[in-house]
Amino acid sequence: MAKSISACGNHVLTHSRSLLVAFAMCGMAVPVANAVIITYTSVPNWTNDTNHMSIEEDFDRFPSDTSFNNPLSLLAGMTIGTMMPDANIENKVDVSPFEFFATFNINPTPYAKIFNGQFGSPTTPYILFNIPINAFMADFRDLNDDFVRTNFDLYDRAALLDTLNPQPPTSLAATSFRTSLGFRGDAGECITELRMRRTNNDVFGMDNIRIVPCNTVTEPFSLSLVGLGLIGVVASRRCRKWVRQPNPSSFEAACCRSDLQTVGSA
């Protein structure tokens, strides 16, 4: 395919057969979005940025203690389990009467009790998202209550996208530490698994899981693509106008004529 080069402003563009692409490039430069996972500790802020309010899994439907040493199906296409089962069945949905004098429940309802293992035997609890997600939020109690004991690894299938390091409270004497932790991808990242990786012994409660599937969060790059398409449509119509009047006197017409010559010489 023949190619020609024409100057459009201070930029040099290589033209191909596509008039649409040529004009979109002359009219608009779209930055390439860098993949970044944004973390949240505020539920209202997360809700505002994702436009999402429903709680997908609150564990209230479980009538009795239920282990997830073996994978356990949750609502909204989620599965919770452990990579290494624990002999004492510490990883489970804990239903009243709660263990440890209600140390880990967020409210008086059932919750997921997470035990990440001890010494040389990490259990590595995980959540699989059978429908890939772009955003996640949950409530926790005693997660990293004195120092970082658990990291959250985010995966897109086998690829590690990012690691979250939930921070402990500012006071080392804090008890019954309650927090919310969430994230969202700013460039359409899709997460298929969250692993709760042990860095030191940790037991904590998790409740009120909220998720947002991929392709439901509007982000800047998607808006850029919409704008790009609109510019291409306008440019195509202008190009047809210049074909009918083939004596361009403007810079824009010159760009169009150059691409038309390219197509004609292919």
N, C-alpha and C positions, 0 to 999 in steps of 0.2 A: 504494500500500500504506500503510495507516494505521500510525502509529508512536506510541508513548507512552514517557515517561521515568519511571524509578523509581530511587530512591537505594539503592545497595548498599554499605553501609559509608560510606566517605568519597568514593566514586567515583560518578559519574553515568553510567549506561549507557543507550544508546539501543537499545531492543529491536526486533527484527524478527520474522519468522515463525519463525525457527529457535530452538526451545527448547534445542537442543544448544549453539549458539553462546552464547546468553544465559547459561546456567549455567557454561560453561567460562570465560567472562569474569569472572563473579562469583567463581569459585573459584581462578583462577590467572592471573597476569599474565605473559605470555611476552615477554621482551625481544627486540627485533629485532637480529639479529646483524650486526655491521659486517664488511664484507669486508676481511680482512687476510691477506696472504701471510706465513707464518712461515718463516724461513730456518734452515738447519741446516748446521753443519760437522762434526757428529758422526754417523757412520752408526748406532751403537747407539741414540742418542737418536731419530733419525728412524725407525728400525725399531720402536722401542718405541711411538712416537706413532701410527704408521700400521699397526702389526701386519703388517708386510710385510718379507719377508726375501729373496726370490728375486732373482737378477740376470737382467734381461730381455735384455740385449745386452752381450756381452763381446768381440765381434768375432773370437773365436777360430775361427769357422767359415770365415773368409776365407783361401783358400790363397795368395793373392798380393796385392800392392798393388792397391787398387781405388779409383779416383777417385769422389768424389761431387760433381764439378762439375755433373753431371747427377744428378737425384734418385736416391738409392740406398735400396732397401727394407731395413729392419732388422726384427728380431723384434718381437713384441708390437704390431704395427700401427703402427710408427714409420717415418718417412722422413727421411733426412738429405740436405741439399743446400746450395747456396749461391745467394744472390740475384743474385750477379755472379760468373760463373766466372773463375778465375785462369789465366793463360796457362801458368804453370809447373806446374800440377796439384799445388799444395801441399796442397789439402784432399783427404784420402784416408784410407783404412784402410791403415795402415803395418804391413807384415809383415816379420819378420826376414829378412835383415839390415836393421836399422833405420837411418833417416837420422840425420845429425848425431851420429854416435857414441852412439846410444841416449839422446839428450838428453830426449826427450819421452814415452817409454813409461813406464807406471806399473809394469808388471811385465814379465817376459820373453815376453809374448804380444802378439798384434796389438792395436792400439788405433786410435782416430780422431785423426788429426793435424789440428788446426784452425788455419787461417791467416786472420786477419780482414781482411787487405788492408794496403795501405800508401799513405801520402800521400793523393792524391785518389781512390783506387780501392778502396773497401771491398768486400770480398766478401760480408760478412754471412752467415756460415753459419747454418743453422737446423735445427731438428728439428720435424717435423710429427707430431702425435699424432692418427692417424686415429680412434682411440678416445679421446675427451677424457679427460684425467687430472686428478686432484686433488693428486697428490704426485709428486715427482721427486727422484732422488739419483744422483750420479755421482762418480767419482774423477778428479782432474785433476793434471797436472804442469806447472809453470811458468806457470800461469794468473795474470796480474797479479803477476808475480814481483818487481817493484820498485815499481810504482805501478799505478793502475787504468788498464788499457788496453782492457778489454772489459767491457761491461755486458750483462746478460741481460734482455731484454724478454719479458714473458709476455703472450700474447694469448689472448683468447677470440674466435676468428674475427677480425674486423677491429678489435675493441676492445682497446686496451692496458689490461691489468689492473694491472700493476706492473712496476717495473724493479729488478733486483737488482744490487748493486754489490759484487762479490767483493773483499775487502780483501787487500792484499799482506802478506807476512810483516813482522813487526816489525823485523827486521834487513834493511837495504837490501843487505847483502852476501850474502844467502841465495842458495844455488845449489841447483838441482834441487828447487825448492819443490814439495812434494806436499800436496794438500789434498783434502777432499771437500766438495761443495757440494750442498745440496738445499733443497727447499721443500715446503710443503703449504698448502692453503687451509683456513682455519678455519671457513668457513661454506658449504662445498660448492661453492666456485668450480671451474669446469671450464676447463682450459687446453688449447688446441688447437695452440699453436705456441710454441716457445722460439727467439728470435733472439739470436745472439751479435754484438752491435753494437760496431763498432770505435770507440774513443775515441782510440787510438794504436796503432801497429803492435804486433801480438801474434801469437805462435805458441805453441801449447800442446797437450798431449795430453789426451784424454778416454777413459775406459774404465769398464766395469762400470756401465752405465746401469740404474737400477731405477725403475719407475714404478708408480703405483697409479691405476687407472681411477676415474672419478667414481662416486659412489654406493656405494663400498666402504669409505670411511673414516667411522666413526661420529664425529659431532661434536655439540656441545651443543645446537644448534638442532634437530637431528633428534630427540634425546631429549626436548626440550621438546614437540615435536608429538605424540610418543607419549603423554606425560603428559597433554596436552590432550585427546586422544581418550578416554583412560580416565576422566578427570573428566567428560567429556560423557556417557558411558554411565551412570555413577553418577547424575549429575544428572537424566537422563531418567527413570530408574527412580523417583527420589524425587518427581519431578513427578507421575507417575502416582499415587503414593501420596497426594499432596495433593489431586489431583482427587477421589479417593474421600472425602477428609475436608476439605471446602472451608471450614474455619474456621481459617486459619493463625494461629498464635500466636507464630511465630518469624520472625526476619529472613529466613531462607532461604525459608520458605514464601511470604513477601511477594514476593520476587523472582520466584518461580515463578508466583504468581497474576497478577502484573503482565504477564508474558509471555503467559499464557493469554488474558488480556483483549485483548491486542494482536492475537493470532491471530484471536480471535473477531470483532474489529471490522474486520478486513481486507476 
